[in-house]
Amino acid sequence: MHQSKVVDHAALLAEVGQWARELGFSQIGVAGVDLASAEAGLLAWLAEGFHGSMAYMEAHGLKRARPAELVPGTVSVITARMDYLPRGTPPGWQAVEFDRLRRPEAATVSLYARGRDYHKVMRQRLQKLADRMAERLGPFGHRVFTDSAPVLEAELASRSGQGWRGKHTLVLHREAGSMFFLGEIYLDLALPPSAPESAHCGSCSACLQACPTGAIVAPHRLDARRCISYLTIEHAGPIPPELRPLMGNRIYGCDDCQLACPWNKYAQRASLPDFDARAPLTDPPLLTLWAWSEADFLRYTEGSPIRRIGHERWRRNLAVAMGNALRAGPQPAMEQALREALAAASPLLAEHIEWALRQGGPDAGSRNP
């Protein structure tokens, strides 16, 4: 454990906060490693099967709540948040997003995924922050994480003053809403924990009411198996047919619970250009994205978090959205494009295309592959 010299913790954390802002972070905090009080909730969530097919959640079990088991020697955790709303986000952006959700022929990609993959941005900058600390203190044991290991990120963030857990389970900050990423540095340096922030949701239930699939089954309880973010990103197989009509035109992730949250009127724009929206993902028609070959998909999603789901899952999601558009009204070009793709489609994709065609009317999906 690194305690070779006396460290003025207050001065060090003031410096680390300054370095963090220079690197594009909005805030840092410090959490202890005793998360025992979170273990019962984690086990109950797993027991309910709310993690769906994310088997790694169960495989890691309580290691998520035990930082010193994940990285031996860890005695404190620096948490960092980074705002991600694209720099050019207009005032009233929630209304813009809700408007797109009402346009069946448009495609909706979650705001966080329209720019560069945050895993890369956050990890590189957290490592730079740790390097700056090592220059100041000498070598110390550490490891950086951002959504990349069995880490209870929201728990650590809320314990370290980054905000409180909203009823949608995301962390909320009074001056930044919830539109930010979280990252951590596990370290063998004992630092005093930051003061946690009290909760400010009150009797508001906007997020529960806004969820298209009812995935927020109770305040602070999310059934991932019903969550559109999980279904479009984490889930590899067929999307349950009963949930498909509820997905609308959401093809990668879902922001509805955040769009409805009153605290997001305070959401901050990113300080980094990395999260600027890429042109093909700002307001694309479903048909334009459906026309992408696999090579197009790989080219347009290079450096993007979207690339990890692969072309087949991308088209599976698009097929569901196109089916929902066909239900909303005649879309001859869309129907033709779906039919033309059927012969070459994998079994997974073909099943979703056939479902989509059936949404257009009693005869729309009658042609067998």
C-alpha positions in Angstrom: 0.0 0.0 0.0 1.3 3.4 -1.0 1.9 5.4 2.2 5.6 6.1 1.9 5.2 9.8 2.7 2.7 12.1 4.4 0.2 13.4 1.9 -1.9 16.6 2.3 -5.1 15.0 1.1 -7.0 18.3 0.7 -4.3 19.9 -1.4 -3.9 16.7 -3.4 -7.6 16.4 -4.2 -7.8 20.1 -5.1 -4.9 19.5 -7.6 -6.6 16.3 -8.9 -9.8 18.2 -9.4 -8.0 20.8 -11.5 -6.2 18.2 -13.6 -9.5 16.4 -14.1 -11.2 19.6 -15.4 -8.3 20.1 -17.8 -8.9 16.6 -19.1 -12.6 17.2 -19.7 -14.1 15.8 -16.5 -16.8 17.7 -14.7 -16.2 16.5 -11.2 -14.2 14.0 -9.2 -15.1 12.4 -5.8 -13.7 9.8 -3.5 -15.5 6.7 -2.3 -14.5 4.1 0.3 -14.4 0.4 -0.6 -16.9 -0.9 2.0 -20.0 -1.4 -0.2 -21.5 -4.2 2.0 -24.8 -2.3 2.4 -25.3 -2.6 -1.4 -24.8 -6.4 -1.5 -28.4 -7.4 -0.6 -29.9 -5.2 -3.3 -27.5 -6.6 -5.9 -28.3 -10.2 -4.9 -32.0 -9.5 -5.0 -31.7 -7.9 -8.5 -29.9 -11.0 -9.8 -32.3 -13.4 -8.1 -35.2 -11.7 -9.9 -33.4 -12.4 -13.2 -33.5 -8.6 -14.0 -30.1 -8.9 -15.6 -31.5 -10.9 -18.5 -28.9 -12.6 -20.6 -26.0 -10.5 -19.2 -24.5 -13.6 -17.6 -21.3 -11.7 -16.6 -23.4 -9.9 -14.0 -24.2 -13.1 -12.3 -20.7 -14.6 -12.9 -19.0 -11.7 -11.1 -21.6 -11.8 -8.3 -20.6 -9.9 -5.2 -17.2 -9.0 -6.6 -19.0 -6.0 -8.1 -19.6 -4.8 -4.5 -16.1 -5.6 -3.3 -13.5 -3.4 -4.9 -10.7 -4.9 -2.9 -11.5 -8.3 -4.3 -11.5 -7.1 -7.9 -8.2 -5.2 -7.4 -6.3 -6.4 -4.4 -4.8 -3.6 -2.4 -7.5 -1.1 -3.3 -8.4 1.1 -0.3 -10.2 4.0 -2.0 -11.8 4.8 -5.3 -11.6 8.1 -7.2 -14.8 8.6 -9.2 -15.1 10.9 -12.2 -18.0 12.1 -14.3 -17.9 13.5 -17.8 -20.8 15.4 -19.4 -21.7 14.0 -22.8 -24.4 16.2 -24.4 -22.9 17.1 -27.8 -21.5 20.7 -27.8 -24.0 21.9 -30.4 -27.1 20.6 -28.5 -29.8 23.3 -28.8 -31.9 24.7 -26.0 -35.0 22.7 -25.6 -33.2 19.6 -26.8 -35.7 17.3 -25.0 -38.5 18.5 -27.2 -36.4 17.9 -30.3 -35.8 14.3 -29.2 -39.4 13.7 -28.4 -40.4 15.0 -31.8 -38.1 12.5 -33.5 -39.7 9.7 -31.5 -43.0 10.7 -33.0 -41.7 10.4 -36.6 -42.0 6.7 -37.5 -39.7 6.9 -40.6 -36.9 8.5 -38.6 -34.3 6.5 -36.6 -33.4 7.3 -33.0 -30.0 6.6 -31.6 -29.4 7.3 -27.9 -27.7 10.7 -27.4 -24.6 9.2 -25.8 -23.8 7.0 -28.8 -23.9 9.6 -31.6 -20.2 10.5 -31.1 -17.0 8.7 -30.2 -17.0 5.6 -28.0 -17.0 6.9 -24.4 -15.1 3.8 -23.2 -12.0 4.9 -25.1 -12.3 8.6 -24.3 -12.9 8.0 -20.6 -10.3 5.3 -20.1 -7.5 7.3 -21.8 -8.3 10.4 -19.8 -8.6 8.5 -16.5 -5.2 7.0 -17.2 -3.8 10.5 -17.9 -5.2 11.6 -14.6 -3.6 8.7 -12.8 -0.3 9.4 -14.5 -0.5 13.0 -13.3 -1.0 11.8 -9.8 2.0 9.4 -10.0 4.1 12.4 -11.2 3.1 14.2 -8.1 3.2 11.4 -5.6 5.5 8.8 -7.0 4.3 5.4 -8.2 1.2 3.9 -6.6 -1.0 0.9 -7.4 -4.1 1.8 -9.5 -6.4 0.6 -12.2 -8.9 2.6 -14.2 -12.4 1.5 -15.2 -15.3 2.9 -17.2 -18.2 0.5 -17.6 -15.6 -2.2 -18.3 -15.5 -4.5 -15.3 -17.6 -5.7 -12.4 -17.8 -2.3 -10.8 -20.9 -0.8 -9.0 -20.4 2.5 -10.8 -23.6 4.2 -9.8 -23.1 3.1 -6.1 -19.6 4.4 -6.0 -20.6 7.7 -7.7 -23.5 8.3 -5.3 -21.4 7.6 -2.3 -18.7 10.0 -3.5 -20.9 13.0 -4.0 -21.4 12.8 -7.8 -25.2 12.8 -7.2 -28.0 10.5 -6.0 -29.6 7.5 -7.5 -32.7 8.5 -9.4 -35.8 6.3 -9.5 -34.6 5.2 -13.0 -31.4 3.9 -11.2 -29.1 6.4 -13.0 -27.1 9.0 -11.0 -28.6 12.5 -10.9 -26.8 15.7 -10.2 -28.6 19.0 -9.3 -26.4 21.0 -11.7 -25.9 18.4 -14.5 -29.0 16.1 -14.6 -28.0 12.6 -15.7 -26.4 13.1 -19.1 -22.9 12.1 -18.1 -20.5 9.1 -18.1 -18.9 7.7 -15.0 -15.4 6.3 -14.5 -13.2 5.2 -11.6 -9.6 4.9 -10.5 -9.2 2.1 -8.0 -6.1 3.0 -5.9 -4.0 1.7 -3.0 -3.8 5.2 -1.6 -6.1 6.0 1.3 -8.0 9.2 0.6 -10.8 10.7 2.6 -14.3 10.0 1.1 -16.3 12.8 -0.3 -19.6 13.7 1.3 -22.6 12.0 -0.4 -25.4 14.2 -1.8 -29.0 13.8 -0.5 -31.7 12.6 -2.9 -33.9 15.1 -4.7 -36.5 13.1 -6.6 -39.3 13.7 -4.1 -42.6 12.4 -5.2 -41.7 12.7 -8.9 -42.3 9.6 -11.0 -41.8 11.0 -14.5 -39.2 8.4 -15.4 -41.4 5.5 -14.4 -44.3 6.9 -16.5 -42.0 7.6 -19.5 -40.5 4.2 -19.9 -42.0 2.8 -23.1 -41.8 -0.8 -22.0 -42.4 -0.5 -18.3 -38.9 -1.6 -17.5 -38.7 0.5 -14.3 -40.9 -1.9 -12.4 -40.7 0.2 -9.2 -38.6 3.2 -8.0 -34.9 2.2 -8.1 -35.7 -1.3 -9.7 -35.0 -1.8 -13.3 -35.9 -5.1 -15.2 -33.2 -5.0 -17.9 -35.1 -7.7 -19.8 -37.7 -5.0 -20.7 -35.3 -2.1 -21.2 -34.9 -0.9 -24.8 -31.2 -0.1 -24.1 -30.6 -3.7 -23.1 -32.7 -5.2 -25.9 -31.1 -3.2 -28.7 -27.5 -3.3 -27.4 -26.8 -6.2 -24.9 -29.3 -8.8 -26.0 -28.1 -11.0 -28.9 -31.1 -13.1 -29.7 -34.6 -12.4 -31.0 -36.4 -9.4 -29.4 -39.5 -10.6 -27.6 -42.4 -10.0 -30.0 -44.6 -8.4 -27.3 -42.0 -5.7 -26.7 -41.3 -4.9 -30.4 -44.3 -2.6 -30.9 -43.3 -0.6 -27.8 -39.8 0.1 -29.2 -41.0 2.6 -31.8 -38.1 3.9 -33.8 -35.4 3.4 -31.1 -32.7 1.4 -32.8 -29.8 1.8 -30.4 -30.5 2.6 -26.7 -33.3 4.7 -25.3 -33.2 8.1 -23.5 -36.9 8.4 -22.6 -36.5 8.2 -18.8 -33.8 10.9 -19.0 -35.8 13.1 -21.5 -38.7 13.1 -19.0 -36.6 13.9 -16.0 -37.0 17.5 -14.8 -33.4 17.6 -13.6 -32.1 17.3 -17.1 -33.0 20.9 -17.8 -29.7 21.4 -16.1 -27.8 18.8 -18.2 -24.4 20.2 -19.3 -22.9 20.2 -22.8 -19.7 18.2 -23.2 -16.4 20.1 -23.0 -14.8 17.7 -25.5 -15.4 17.4 -29.3 -15.3 13.6 -29.0 -19.1 13.5 -28.2 -20.2 15.8 -31.1 -22.8 13.9 -33.1 -21.6 12.3 -36.3 -23.5 13.3 -39.4 -24.9 9.9 -40.2 -26.4 9.5 -36.7 -27.9 13.0 -36.1 -31.3 12.6 -37.7 -31.1 9.6 -40.1 -34.1 8.1 -41.9 -34.5 4.4 -41.2 -34.3 3.6 -44.9 -30.9 5.3 -45.2 -29.5 3.1 -42.4 -31.1 0.0 -43.7 -29.3 0.5 -47.0 -25.9 0.3 -45.3 -23.9 -2.7 -46.3 -21.7 -4.4 -43.6 -18.7 -2.4 -45.0 -20.8 0.8 -44.7 -21.7 -0.1 -41.1 -18.1 -0.7 -40.2 -17.0 2.5 -41.8 -19.7 4.8 -40.3 -19.4 3.3 -36.8 -15.6 3.3 -36.6 -14.6 4.5 -33.1 -18.3 4.5 -32.2 -19.9 2.4 -29.4 -22.5 1.2 -31.9 -19.9 -1.0 -33.7 -19.8 -3.5 -30.9 -23.3 -4.8 -31.7 -22.4 -5.8 -35.2 -24.2 -5.5 -38.5 -26.8 -8.3 -38.0 -28.0 -6.9 -34.6 -28.1 -3.4 -36.1 -30.4 -4.6 -38.9 -32.5 -6.6 -36.4 -33.1 -3.4 -34.5 -33.8 -1.5 -37.8 -36.3 -4.2 -38.9 -38.3 -3.8 -35.7 -38.4 0.0 -36.1 -39.4 -0.4 -39.8 -42.2 -2.7 -38.8 -43.5 -0.1 -36.3 -43.3 2.5 -39.1 -45.4 0.2 -41.4 -48.0 -0.1 -38.6 -48.2 3.6 -38.5 -49.1 4.0 -42.2 -48.2 2.9 -45.7 -44.4 3.0 -46.4 -44.0 1.4 -49.9 -40.3 2.0 -50.2 -39.7 0.6 -46.7 -41.8 -2.5 -47.4 -39.9 -3.1 -50.7 -36.5 -2.7 -49.0 -37.5 -5.3 -46.3 -38.7 -7.8 -48.9 -35.6 -7.4 -51.0 -33.4 -8.2 -47.9 -35.3 -11.3 -46.9 -33.7 -13.9 -49.2 -30.1 -13.2 -48.0 -31.1 -12.6 -44.3 -29.8 -14.8 -41.5 -32.5 -16.8 -39.6 -32.5 -14.2 -36.8 -32.8 -11.2 -39.2 -35.4 -13.0 -41.4 -37.7 -13.6 -38.5 -37.6 -9.9 -37.6 -38.1 -8.9 -41.2 -41.1 -11.2 -41.6 -42.6 -9.7 -38.4 -42.0 -6.2 -39.7 -43.8 -7.0 -43.0 -46.8 -8.4 -41.1 -47.2 -5.1 -39.3 -48.1 -3.4 -42.6 -51.4 -5.3 -43.0 -52.9 -8.7 -43.4 -51.2 -9.3 -46.8 -47.9 -7.5 -46.2 -46.0 -10.4 -44.8 -47.6 -13.3 -46.7 -44.6 -14.0 -49.0 -42.4 -16.7 -47.6 -38.6 -16.4 -47.8 
